[in-house]
Amino acid sequence: MFDRTRQANQQDMTAMPVEAVFADGTVARGKLLVGAGKTMTDVLNGPGAFIEFEPYGEERSYISKAQVASIKLMGVPKLPNLNARIRDLDGFDPYATLGIAPGATREDIRQAYVAQAKAYHPDRYATAELPTEVIEYLFAMARRINAAHAALNVEQKKQSTAATRAEPVFTSPGR
């Protein structure tokens, strides 16, 4: 049976670009509509016999799951490799990541780090049923926050070492 309330709640739907191959061999590219908080696997393996599919340039329709031979995701962006981004320094700003001004004190850095770590730590949301994309985002942000804190700690240690080295180790008493 079709769930007519879904049409009224289209803002709760996510359109996933796919290439569908049907049982008769025809291939169609379009968008597979997935409910909020669900994955494509949930929709394809769920109890319903039909899926919502909108071929590019055509109207949305319902397709029998029995007629679908395969579905391939198209153009799904990958999470950026955080370690490569840190090495390349392509816009990674540890101050912006932690939300502090450049030149912040060690205590300000620590407080900002603790606040961000609490907000984005994946264990905080372990009991919530979140979409995979959100979980991956939380993990990526936690890694980014940790990397920003580590980068600023290294910078602060270099500054404090340079300051102590600038002071003379020994001064002779005046003659």
Backbone as numpy.savetxt, mean C-alpha at the origin, in Angstrom:
# Nx Ny Nz CAx CAy CAz Cx Cy Cz
-29.79 -15.78 -7.94 -30.63 -14.61 -7.94 -29.75 -13.37 -7.94
-30.18 -12.34 -8.65 -29.43 -11.09 -8.70 -29.71 -10.27 -7.45
-28.69 -9.62 -6.95 -28.84 -8.74 -5.80 -29.02 -7.32 -6.32
-30.27 -6.88 -6.40 -30.58 -5.58 -6.99 -30.08 -4.41 -6.14
-29.84 -4.61 -4.86 -29.35 -3.53 -4.01 -27.94 -3.15 -4.38
-27.22 -4.03 -5.04 -25.85 -3.73 -5.44 -25.81 -2.59 -6.46
-26.82 -2.52 -7.33 -26.84 -1.45 -8.32 -26.99 -0.10 -7.66
-27.72 -0.03 -6.57 -27.91 1.23 -5.88 -26.64 1.65 -5.15
-25.78 0.69 -4.84 -24.55 0.98 -4.09 -23.31 0.85 -4.97
-23.32 1.45 -6.15 -22.18 1.33 -7.06 -20.93 2.00 -6.52
-21.08 2.96 -5.59 -19.90 3.58 -5.01 -19.15 2.60 -4.13
-19.80 1.51 -3.72 -19.16 0.48 -2.91 -18.47 -0.57 -3.77
-18.48 -0.40 -5.07 -17.90 -1.38 -6.00 -16.54 -0.90 -6.49
-15.64 -1.86 -6.70 -14.34 -1.58 -7.27 -14.29 -2.25 -8.63
-13.86 -1.50 -9.65 -13.75 -2.04 -10.99 -12.31 -2.52 -11.20
-12.15 -3.81 -11.47 -10.81 -4.37 -11.68 -10.65 -4.66 -13.16
-9.62 -4.08 -13.82 -9.41 -4.35 -15.24 -8.95 -5.79 -15.45
-9.67 -6.52 -16.31 -9.37 -7.93 -16.53 -9.48 -8.28 -18.02
-8.90 -9.42 -18.33 -9.09 -10.04 -19.64 -9.76 -11.37 -19.36
-10.97 -11.56 -19.87 -11.74 -12.79 -19.62 -11.75 -13.66 -20.86
-11.47 -14.93 -20.68 -11.57 -15.91 -21.75 -12.75 -16.80 -21.40
-13.68 -16.93 -22.35 -14.90 -17.69 -22.10 -14.78 -19.11 -22.64
-15.74 -19.95 -22.27 -15.72 -21.36 -22.63 -15.72 -21.56 -24.15
-16.34 -20.66 -24.90 -16.38 -20.80 -26.36 -15.12 -20.26 -27.05
-14.15 -19.76 -26.25 -12.88 -19.29 -26.79 -12.81 -17.79 -27.04
-13.91 -17.09 -26.89 -13.88 -15.65 -27.09 -13.16 -14.96 -25.93
-12.52 -13.84 -26.27 -11.78 -13.08 -25.29 -12.40 -11.69 -25.20
-12.59 -11.23 -23.97 -13.16 -9.89 -23.76 -12.33 -9.18 -22.69
-12.06 -7.91 -22.95 -11.38 -7.08 -21.96 -12.40 -6.09 -21.41
-12.30 -5.90 -20.09 -13.23 -4.99 -19.45 -12.96 -4.92 -17.97
-14.01 -4.57 -17.23 -13.87 -4.41 -15.79 -14.75 -5.43 -15.09
-14.15 -6.13 -14.13 -14.89 -7.03 -13.26 -15.23 -6.23 -12.02
-16.50 -6.17 -11.65 -16.92 -5.36 -10.52 -16.90 -6.20 -9.25
-16.17 -5.70 -8.26 -15.97 -6.40 -7.00 -16.48 -5.52 -5.88
-17.21 -6.10 -4.95 -17.73 -5.35 -3.81 -16.63 -4.87 -2.89
-16.91 -3.81 -2.15 -15.94 -3.24 -1.21 -15.59 -4.28 -0.15
-14.31 -4.39 0.14 -13.84 -5.33 1.14 -13.71 -6.75 0.64
-13.93 -6.97 -0.65 -13.81 -8.32 -1.22 -12.70 -8.33 -2.26
-12.17 -9.49 -2.49 -11.17 -9.67 -3.53 -11.83 -10.32 -4.74
-11.11 -10.34 -5.84 -11.63 -10.99 -7.03 -11.84 -12.48 -6.77
-10.97 -13.08 -5.98 -11.10 -14.49 -5.64 -12.39 -14.75 -4.88
-12.74 -13.83 -3.97 -14.00 -13.96 -3.23 -15.19 -13.97 -4.17
-15.16 -13.09 -5.17 -16.27 -12.99 -6.12 -16.35 -14.24 -6.99
-15.20 -14.68 -7.50 -15.20 -15.83 -8.41 -15.51 -17.15 -7.69
-15.10 -17.27 -6.44 -15.34 -18.51 -5.70 -16.54 -18.42 -4.76
-17.23 -17.29 -4.78 -18.38 -17.07 -3.90 -19.59 -17.90 -4.31
-20.66 -17.77 -3.54 -21.84 -18.61 -3.77 -22.66 -18.24 -5.01
-22.56 -17.01 -5.48 -23.37 -16.59 -6.63 -22.97 -17.29 -7.91
-23.92 -17.42 -8.83 -23.66 -18.08 -10.11 -23.25 -17.10 -11.19
-23.36 -15.81 -10.92 -23.06 -14.79 -11.92 -22.06 -13.78 -11.37
-21.35 -13.13 -12.29 -20.44 -12.05 -11.94 -20.81 -10.83 -12.79
-20.55 -9.64 -12.23 -20.79 -8.42 -12.98 -19.57 -8.10 -13.81
-19.76 -7.91 -15.11 -18.66 -7.64 -16.02 -19.07 -6.51 -16.95
-18.17 -5.56 -17.15 -18.43 -4.44 -18.05 -17.35 -4.40 -19.11
-17.63 -4.95 -20.32 -16.64 -4.88 -21.39 -16.39 -3.43 -21.78
-15.15 -3.12 -22.17 -14.82 -1.75 -22.56 -15.68 -1.34 -23.74
-16.33 -0.19 -23.62 -17.15 0.36 -24.69 -18.53 -0.25 -24.77
-18.90 -1.11 -23.84 -20.22 -1.75 -23.86 -20.88 -1.58 -22.51
-22.12 -2.04 -22.43 -22.86 -1.92 -21.18 -22.54 -3.07 -20.24
-22.72 -2.81 -18.96 -22.49 -3.80 -17.92 -23.48 -4.95 -18.07
-23.00 -6.16 -17.81 -23.87 -7.32 -17.88 -23.46 -8.33 -16.82
-24.31 -9.32 -16.64 -24.01 -10.41 -15.72 -23.63 -11.62 -16.54
-22.52 -12.26 -16.16 -22.00 -13.41 -16.90 -22.02 -14.62 -15.98
-22.42 -15.74 -16.52 -22.43 -16.98 -15.76 -21.00 -17.41 -15.48
-20.72 -17.77 -14.23 -19.38 -18.23 -13.87 -19.02 -19.50 -14.62
-20.03 -20.30 -14.97 -19.79 -21.55 -15.69 -19.24 -21.29 -17.09
-19.50 -20.12 -17.66 -19.03 -19.80 -19.01 -17.63 -19.18 -19.02
-17.07 -18.89 -17.85 -15.75 -18.27 -17.76 -14.68 -19.36 -17.70
-13.76 -19.34 -18.67 -12.65 -20.30 -18.66 -11.49 -19.77 -17.81
-11.17 -18.48 -17.99 -10.10 -17.89 -17.18 -10.26 -16.38 -17.14
-9.70 -15.80 -16.08 -9.69 -14.35 -15.92 -8.28 -13.96 -15.53
-7.76 -12.96 -16.23 -6.40 -12.49 -15.97 -6.47 -11.00 -15.64
-5.86 -10.63 -14.51 -5.81 -9.21 -14.14 -4.91 -8.47 -15.12
-5.32 -7.26 -15.49 -4.56 -6.45 -16.43 -4.11 -5.17 -15.76
-2.85 -4.80 -15.95 -2.35 -3.50 -15.51 -2.44 -3.24 -14.02
-2.26 -4.26 -13.20 -2.30 -4.05 -11.76 -0.96 -3.50 -11.32
-0.95 -2.33 -10.71 0.33 -1.77 -10.28 0.92 -2.56 -9.11
2.22 -2.71 -9.12 2.93 -3.41 -8.05 3.33 -2.40 -6.98
3.50 -2.89 -5.76 4.02 -2.03 -4.70 5.46 -1.69 -5.03
5.86 -0.46 -4.86 7.25 -0.13 -5.15 8.19 -0.83 -4.18
9.34 -1.22 -4.69 10.33 -1.85 -3.84 10.92 -0.78 -2.94
10.59 -0.84 -1.67 10.97 0.22 -0.75 12.47 0.32 -0.60
13.17 -0.81 -0.53 14.62 -0.77 -0.38 15.28 -0.09 -1.58
14.78 -0.36 -2.77 15.34 0.28 -3.96 15.08 1.78 -3.92
13.91 2.17 -3.44 13.59 3.60 -3.36 14.49 4.30 -2.37
14.80 3.65 -1.26 15.67 4.26 -0.26 17.08 4.41 -0.82
17.55 3.36 -1.51 18.89 3.42 -2.09 18.99 4.50 -3.15
17.96 4.61 -3.97 18.00 5.59 -5.07 17.67 7.00 -4.61
17.08 7.12 -3.43 16.64 8.41 -2.90 15.78 9.17 -3.91
14.84 8.45 -4.51 13.96 9.06 -5.51 12.72 9.67 -4.86
12.94 10.64 -4.02 11.81 11.30 -3.39 11.54 10.81 -1.99
12.33 9.89 -1.47 12.12 9.42 -0.10 12.64 10.50 0.84
11.73 11.11 1.54 12.09 12.15 2.49 11.71 11.67 3.89
12.69 11.29 4.72 12.35 10.77 6.04 11.61 11.79 6.91
11.90 13.07 6.72 11.20 14.10 7.50 9.72 14.14 7.12
9.43 14.08 5.82 8.04 14.10 5.37 7.31 12.82 5.79
8.01 11.69 5.75 7.40 10.42 6.15 6.96 10.46 7.61
7.80 11.02 8.47 7.46 11.10 9.89 6.65 12.34 10.23
6.53 13.27 9.28 5.72 14.47 9.50 6.38 15.48 10.42
7.69 15.62 10.30 8.43 16.58 11.13 9.24 17.51 10.25
9.66 18.62 10.82 10.46 19.60 10.07 11.92 19.19 10.08
12.66 19.50 9.01 14.10 19.22 9.03 14.77 19.95 10.19
15.73 19.29 10.79 16.42 19.88 11.93 15.71 19.62 13.25
14.77 18.68 13.27 14.04 18.38 14.50 14.98 17.72 15.51
14.65 17.87 16.76 15.48 17.27 17.81 15.28 15.76 17.84
16.18 15.10 18.52 16.11 13.64 18.65 14.80 13.22 19.32
14.35 13.99 20.32 13.09 13.67 21.02 11.89 13.86 20.10
11.89 14.92 19.27 10.81 15.13 18.30 10.73 13.98 17.31
11.89 13.53 16.86 11.94 12.41 15.91 11.37 11.16 16.56
11.76 10.92 17.81 11.29 9.72 18.51 9.77 9.77 18.70
9.24 10.92 19.11 7.80 11.06 19.32 7.02 10.87 18.02
7.51 11.46 16.94 6.84 11.31 15.64 6.89 9.86 15.18
8.03 9.20 15.39 8.16 7.80 15.00 7.17 6.93 15.77
7.09 7.12 17.08 6.18 6.31 17.90 4.73 6.53 17.47
4.36 7.78 17.22 2.99 8.08 16.79 2.66 7.43 15.45
3.58 7.55 14.48 3.35 6.94 13.16 3.35 5.41 13.24
4.25 4.86 14.03 4.33 3.41 14.16 3.05 2.86 14.78
2.50 3.55 15.75 1.23 3.12 16.36 0.09 3.18 15.35
0.07 4.22 14.54 -1.03 4.41 13.60 -1.00 3.40 12.45
0.19 3.04 11.97 0.29 2.21 10.77 0.73 0.77 11.02
1.00 0.39 12.25 1.51 -0.96 12.48 0.44 -1.99 12.12
0.78 -2.98 11.30 -0.21 -3.97 10.85 -0.82 -4.78 11.98
-0.12 -4.99 13.07 -0.68 -5.77 14.17 -1.87 -5.07 14.81
-1.93 -3.77 14.70 -3.06 -3.02 15.25 -4.36 -3.40 14.57
-4.28 -3.81 13.31 -5.46 -4.13 12.52 -5.57 -5.64 12.25
-4.90 -6.45 13.07 -4.85 -7.90 12.84 -6.23 -8.54 12.91
-7.10 -8.05 13.77 -8.42 -8.67 13.92 -9.45 -8.13 12.95
-9.14 -7.03 12.27 -10.08 -6.44 11.30 -9.97 -7.17 9.97
-11.08 -7.36 9.32 -11.09 -7.97 7.99 -10.93 -6.86 6.96
-9.69 -6.70 6.51 -9.37 -5.63 5.57 -9.03 -6.23 4.21
-9.24 -5.46 3.13 -8.82 -5.94 1.81 -7.29 -6.10 1.76
-6.84 -6.97 0.91 -5.40 -7.25 0.78 -4.61 -6.00 0.46
-5.17 -5.12 -0.35 -4.47 -3.90 -0.73 -4.19 -3.03 0.49
-5.13 -2.97 1.41 -4.96 -2.16 2.62 -3.90 -2.78 3.52
-3.92 -4.10 3.64 -2.92 -4.79 4.47 -1.53 -4.57 3.89
-1.40 -4.70 2.56 -0.10 -4.46 1.92 0.35 -3.02 2.12
-0.60 -2.08 2.06 -0.27 -0.68 2.29 0.23 -0.47 3.72
-0.42 -1.09 4.69 0.01 -0.95 6.09 1.42 -1.50 6.28
1.70 -2.66 5.69 3.05 -3.22 5.79 4.07 -2.29 5.12
3.73 -1.76 3.95 4.66 -0.87 3.24 4.90 0.41 4.04
3.86 0.97 4.62 4.02 2.18 5.42 4.83 1.92 6.68
4.61 0.76 7.32 5.39 0.42 8.51 6.88 0.32 8.16
7.19 -0.31 7.02 8.59 -0.40 6.58 9.15 0.98 6.29
8.35 1.82 5.66 8.80 3.17 5.30 9.05 4.02 6.56
8.17 3.90 7.55 8.34 4.64 8.81 9.59 4.17 9.53
9.81 2.85 9.57 11.02 2.32 10.20 12.28 2.80 9.47
12.22 2.81 8.15 13.38 3.26 7.36 13.65 4.75 7.59
12.59 5.56 7.69 12.76 6.98 7.95 13.39 7.21 9.32
12.93 6.48 10.31 13.48 6.62 11.66 14.95 6.20 11.67
15.26 5.10 11.01 16.65 4.64 10.96 17.54 5.66 10.24
17.04 6.22 9.14 17.83 7.21 8.39 18.10 8.45 9.23
17.10 8.91 9.96 17.28 10.11 10.78 18.17 9.82 11.99
18.09 8.61 12.54 18.99 8.25 13.65 20.44 8.22 13.19
20.68 7.68 12.01 22.05 7.64 11.47 22.55 9.07 11.26
21.69 9.93 10.70 22.06 11.32 10.46 22.38 12.03 11.77
21.55 11.82 12.79 21.78 12.47 14.09 23.06 11.95 14.74
23.34 10.66 14.61 24.57 10.09 15.19 25.80 10.67 14.49
25.71 10.85 13.16 26.83 11.45 12.43 27.07 12.87 12.90
25.99 13.62 13.11 26.12 15.00 13.56 26.72 15.07 14.97
26.28 14.20 15.86 26.81 14.24 17.22 28.27 13.78 17.25
28.64 12.81 16.40 30.03 12.36 16.31 30.91 13.48 15.76
30.42 14.17 14.74 31.19 15.27 14.16 31.36 16.40 15.18
30.36 16.64 15.99 30.44 17.71 17.00 31.46 17.35 18.08
31.49 16.08 18.49 32.47 15.69 19.52 33.88 15.67 18.95
34.02 15.35 17.68 35.36 15.34 17.07 35.89 16.75 16.87
35.00 17.72 16.75 35.42 19.10 16.54 36.04 19.68 17.80
35.68 19.14 18.94 36.26 19.63 20.19 37.64 19.03 20.36
38.59 19.78 20.86 39.93 19.25 21.06 39.92 18.21 22.17
40.72 17.18 21.96 40.83 16.11 22.95 41.72 16.55 24.10
42.76 17.32 23.79 43.71 17.74 24.81 44.11 19.18 24.55
44.14 19.95 25.57 44.66 21.31 25.46 45.77 21.47 26.50
46.86 22.01 26.07 47.98 22.19 27.00 47.73 23.40 27.88
48.17 23.33 29.11 48.02 24.50 29.97 48.86 25.64 29.46
48.42 26.81 29.63 49.14 27.99 29.17 50.49 28.14 29.82
51.44 28.74 29.14 52.79 28.90 29.68 52.94 30.14 30.43
